[in-house]
Amino acid sequence: MGLLSGRKTIYVDSDVLVIGGGMAGCGATYEARYWGRDLNIVCVEKANIERSGAVAQGLYAINCYMGMQWDENQPEDHVRYARNDLMGLVREDLGYDIARHVDSSVHKFEEWGLPIMKDPETGRYMREGKWQIMIHGESYKPIVAEAARKAASKVYNRIMVTHLLMDKTKANRVAGAVGFNVRTGDFYVFRAPAVIVAAGGASHIYNPRSVGEGMGRTWYAPWSSASAYALPILAGAKMTQMENRIVLTRFKDGYGPVGAYFLHLKTYTENAYGNEYESNWYENTKELVGDYIDRHPVPTCLRNHAILEEIKAGRGPIRMVTKEAFQDPHKETIGWENFLGMTIGQAVVWASQNIDPKHTNPELTTSEPYVMGSHATCSGAWASGPEDYAPSEYQWGYNRMMTVDGLFGAGDTIGGTAHKFSSGSFAEGRIAAKAAVNYVKDLGKERPKVNEAEYENLKKVVFQPMENYEVGRNEIVAGTVSPSYLLPLHGLQRLEKIMDEYVGGIGAHYMTNEPLLTRGLELLGMLKEDLDNLGAEDLHQLQRAWELQHRVLASESVTHHTMFREETRWPGYYYRGDHMKLDDEDWHCFTLSQYDRESGEWAMEKAPVYHIVD
Ligand SMILES: Cc1cc2nc3c(=O)[nH]c(=O)nc-3n(C[C@H](O)[C@H](O)[C@H](O)COP(=O)(O)OP(=O)(O)OC[C@H]3O[C@@H](n4cnc5c(N)ncnc54)[C@H](O)[C@@H]3O)c2cc1C
C-alpha cells in the first residue's frame, strides 16, 4: 500500500456541508449564512466555483423569472406550464415553492452586478419568451460565486466528493462525506450533520453524437458526471423519475441553443424540401398520447417526436429557417451573439463548415439523452416538500430533505421539478439551505458520528485505481490496453455503448423494450464488476475513474426506472416499443427507486401525483 501510506487525511468539521458549488450550491451556501450567522458553512467543489458547473461559460438568458412585480406571471402559471411540458407529471408543491421565490433571487443577481437587459419603453426586464429574460451573462457564474465565497466559512475547491458518510449512532442519517483533492491527492473527511448535495446533472452516460475528434462536445456540460445521483443513491435515498431523460433539439454538431432563435428571432423549422412537417404527425402523435398533443405550448418531447418521425420518413434533415431573420442586421447580430455568450463552439462549427445562416438554413438534430433535474426534465432525488404547501404524503421532514435524515438537495439533484434552470436552481439551493439550518438548530448539541473504520476503508477504495495502475502497468511495455486494468475512458465508452444500444440512445432511435433493458442491466452488472479493476495513471484519471463510477450507478438507476414504467410517457425522449402508448390509467404517477448497497438490489414503487394547482 505504498500509495496510501504517504497520503494525508484532512478532517473538516462543519454544520452545513454543501457538495458542488454550481448554481444551486452557491445559492445554498449564500442562504445558509443568512439563517445560520454563527454556523460553520463549508462548500466543496471538484473544480473552482469561480467558473464551475453548467453555467460556467456564461448564459444569455435567465430562463425562469416570473415577473411578479409587474404582474407578468404568477407561480401557479409556472406550475401549469411545467406540468403541461412534462405530460402531467411534476411535483407541484416543489415547483410552486421555487416559482414563488425565484424572482427575489434574480433581483439579488442584479444587485450583485449582473447586467439584465431592459425594455427601453417599459423599463421592465427584456423578455425572450414568457419565462425567459435576457442578460449580458458572460460573468453570471463569477458574480454568483462571489456571493457564495463571501458567505462560506470556507470553500474547498478541487475536491471531488466520492461518497457520503453515514451516522454510526442512528440508522439512515447522514454524517458527512469523503473525497480527494484532484491536485494534491490529499484525502478529505468532511463531518457535518446536514449535507446539501448540489452536484449537477449527468452527461456522457449515453453515446454522444460527437465522437472521435469531436469527443467531449456535448450539450450538457461534460463535467456533469452524475454525482448528484450516485451520492444519494449509495446512501439509500429514494430517487424519482430517473427514466425521464432529456433529448434536446439543437443546431447540428455544436449543440448550439435554439431558444433565442425561436423566441426572439422568430425563426421556424422545415424539412429538407422546405415544407412544414409538424402537422404531418398530428394524428400519429394523438394516437400515442391523446389530447396532450393539443396542449399549448406543445410539450417539448412531442416536438422532438415530429422531427424524429419526419427524419425516419426520409424527409430529413430538419433545418432552421434563418435566412429570413438574418436579413435584419439587428437579428443577425443577436443570432451570433447568442452563441458567443454561451456556446462559442457552434459559431466555430458553422465557420468551419461554411455555414452562414444568412445564406444557408442550418441543420438541427436531436441530442443523445441526458439525466438532469433542472431543464425540461425532472430526474433526481425524492424530496420532502414545503410545510405550507405539500400534501402530507410528500412531507416527512424538512423542506428538500431526501429520504435520508440530514441529507438535502437542490438544482439538478432534486427530482419532480422541471424548468427551474439557473435561477430556479439557485432559489432551490436557498430553500434547501434554510431548511438545513433549521435541521441543525433543532438537533441542538446532538451530532452524528462518523465511523472511523468506514472512512479508512473508503480511503483505500478511493485510491485503489492508482494502485491498480501502478502494479498492472508493469505487465505491458507500450500502449494503453492492459490485461489487469481498465482505463476510465474505456469504461466510459463501454457504458455509453450499453446505454445507447439497450436503454434507448441515438443509435436505437431512442427505442427500447423489456428484453433490451434486461440485457442492458446484465451488461451494466458486468461493467460494475470490472470497475473494481479501474486503473488511474494520475490524479486526473482518478477523478475520471470516480466520475465513471457515479455515471454507471446513475445509469443503472435510469435503466431500472425505464423498465418499471410500462408506457411511453414522453415520445421524443424515449420509446418503450412494447408499450408504445401513454397510459394515464396506470402510470399517471411518479416512479421511485431505492438502492440497497449491501445486496445491490433496487426496489421500485409508484407514488401518487397530486394536482394542487387547478
Ligand atoms: C448548454 C446549457 C445551456 C443552458 N442554458 C440556460 C439558459 O439559457 N438559462 C438558464 O437559466 N439556464 C440554462 N441552463 C441550465 C443551468 O445551467 C442549470 O439549470 C443549472 O446550472 C443547474 O444548477 P446545479 O447547481 O444543479 O448544477 P451546476 O450548476 O452544474 O453545478 C454543479 C456543481 O457541482 C460540482 N460537482 C459535480 N460533481 C461533484 C463532486 N463529485 N464533488 C464536488 N463537486 C462536484 C460541479 O463541478 C458543479 O460546479 C443551461 C445549461 C446548459 C448545460
The ligand as an SDF file (V2000), in Angstrom:
LIG
                    3D

 53 58  0  0  0  0  0  0  0  0999 V2000
  -25.6500   24.3470  -22.5480 C   0  0  0  0  0  0  0  0  0  0  0  0
  -26.5310   24.8140  -21.4250 C   0  0  0  0  0  0  0  0  0  0  0  0
  -27.3380   25.8990  -21.6030 C   0  0  0  0  0  0  0  0  0  0  0  0
  -28.1390   26.3660  -20.5840 C   0  0  0  0  0  0  0  0  0  0  0  0
  -28.8610   27.4820  -20.8200 N   0  0  0  0  0  0  0  0  0  0  0  0
  -29.5250   28.0580  -19.8040 C   0  0  0  0  0  0  0  0  0  0  0  0
  -30.1100   29.3260  -20.0060 C   0  0  0  0  0  0  0  0  0  0  0  0
  -30.0410   29.9200  -21.0790 O   0  0  0  0  0  0  0  0  0  0  0  0
  -30.7500   29.8980  -18.9470 N   0  0  0  0  0  0  0  0  0  0  0  0
  -30.8350   29.2800  -17.7310 C   0  0  0  0  0  0  0  0  0  0  0  0
  -31.4160   29.8690  -16.8150 O   0  0  0  0  0  0  0  0  0  0  0  0
  -30.2890   28.0520  -17.5270 N   0  0  0  0  0  0  0  0  0  0  0  0
  -29.6280   27.4360  -18.5270 C   0  0  0  0  0  0  0  0  0  0  0  0
  -29.0210   26.2110  -18.3340 N   0  0  0  0  0  0  0  0  0  0  0  0
  -29.3370   25.4470  -17.1190 C   0  0  0  0  0  0  0  0  0  0  0  0
  -28.4900   25.7530  -15.9010 C   0  0  0  0  0  0  0  0  0  0  0  0
  -27.1710   25.8410  -16.2630 O   0  0  0  0  0  0  0  0  0  0  0  0
  -28.7250   24.6550  -14.8660 C   0  0  0  0  0  0  0  0  0  0  0  0
  -30.0940   24.5770  -14.6210 O   0  0  0  0  0  0  0  0  0  0  0  0
  -28.0170   24.9160  -13.5280 C   0  0  0  0  0  0  0  0  0  0  0  0
  -26.6580   25.1530  -13.7280 O   0  0  0  0  0  0  0  0  0  0  0  0
  -28.2030   23.7280  -12.5810 C   0  0  0  0  0  0  0  0  0  0  0  0
  -27.6240   24.0560  -11.3680 O   0  0  0  0  0  0  0  0  0  0  0  0
  -26.9360   22.9470  -10.4340 P   0  0  0  0  0  0  0  0  0  0  0  0
  -26.3060   23.6690   -9.2910 O   0  0  0  0  0  0  0  0  0  0  0  0
  -27.8730   21.8550  -10.1630 O   0  0  0  0  0  0  0  0  0  0  0  0
  -25.7690   22.3210  -11.3330 O   0  0  0  0  0  0  0  0  0  0  0  0
  -24.4210   23.0200  -11.7890 P   0  0  0  0  0  0  0  0  0  0  0  0
  -24.5900   24.4800  -11.9230 O   0  0  0  0  0  0  0  0  0  0  0  0
  -23.9340   22.2600  -12.9630 O   0  0  0  0  0  0  0  0  0  0  0  0
  -23.4320   22.7890  -10.5640 O   0  0  0  0  0  0  0  0  0  0  0  0
  -22.9860   21.5160  -10.1470 C   0  0  0  0  0  0  0  0  0  0  0  0
  -21.6280   21.6920   -9.4640 C   0  0  0  0  0  0  0  0  0  0  0  0
  -21.2480   20.5050   -8.7790 O   0  0  0  0  0  0  0  0  0  0  0  0
  -19.8720   20.2690   -8.9920 C   0  0  0  0  0  0  0  0  0  0  0  0
  -19.6500   18.8250   -8.7880 N   0  0  0  0  0  0  0  0  0  0  0  0
  -20.1310   17.8160   -9.5360 C   0  0  0  0  0  0  0  0  0  0  0  0
  -19.7650   16.6320   -9.0200 N   0  0  0  0  0  0  0  0  0  0  0  0
  -19.0370   16.9080   -7.9080 C   0  0  0  0  0  0  0  0  0  0  0  0
  -18.3800   16.0830   -6.9480 C   0  0  0  0  0  0  0  0  0  0  0  0
  -18.4370   14.7450   -7.0190 N   0  0  0  0  0  0  0  0  0  0  0  0
  -17.6900   16.6800   -5.9520 N   0  0  0  0  0  0  0  0  0  0  0  0
  -17.6400   18.0410   -5.8610 C   0  0  0  0  0  0  0  0  0  0  0  0
  -18.2420   18.8660   -6.7580 N   0  0  0  0  0  0  0  0  0  0  0  0
  -18.9480   18.2940   -7.7570 C   0  0  0  0  0  0  0  0  0  0  0  0
  -19.6580   20.7360  -10.4180 C   0  0  0  0  0  0  0  0  0  0  0  0
  -18.3020   20.9620  -10.7070 O   0  0  0  0  0  0  0  0  0  0  0  0
  -20.5180   21.9910  -10.4560 C   0  0  0  0  0  0  0  0  0  0  0  0
  -19.8090   23.1150  -10.0390 O   0  0  0  0  0  0  0  0  0  0  0  0
  -28.1850   25.6990  -19.3360 C   0  0  0  0  0  0  0  0  0  0  0  0
  -27.3690   24.5870  -19.1380 C   0  0  0  0  0  0  0  0  0  0  0  0
  -26.5380   24.1440  -20.1720 C   0  0  0  0  0  0  0  0  0  0  0  0
  -25.6360   22.9820  -19.9590 C   0  0  0  0  0  0  0  0  0  0  0  0
  1  2  1  0
  2  3  1  0
  2 52  2  0
  3  4  2  0
  4  5  1  0
  4 50  1  0
  5  6  2  0
  6  7  1  0
  6 13  1  0
  7  8  2  0
  7  9  1  0
  9 10  1  0
 10 11  2  0
 10 12  1  0
 12 13  2  0
 13 14  1  0
 14 15  1  0
 14 50  1  0
 15 16  1  0
 16 17  1  0
 16 18  1  0
 18 19  1  0
 18 20  1  0
 20 21  1  0
 20 22  1  0
 22 23  1  0
 23 24  1  0
 24 25  2  0
 24 26  1  0
 24 27  1  0
 27 28  1  0
 28 29  2  0
 28 30  1  0
 28 31  1  0
 31 32  1  0
 32 33  1  0
 33 34  1  0
 33 48  1  0
 34 35  1  0
 35 36  1  0
 35 46  1  0
 36 37  1  0
 36 45  1  0
 37 38  2  0
 38 39  1  0
 39 40  1  0
 39 45  2  0
 40 41  1  0
 40 42  2  0
 42 43  1  0
 43 44  2  0
 44 45  1  0
 46 47  1  0
 46 48  1  0
 48 49  1  0
 50 51  2  0
 51 52  1  0
 52 53  1  0
M  END
$$$$
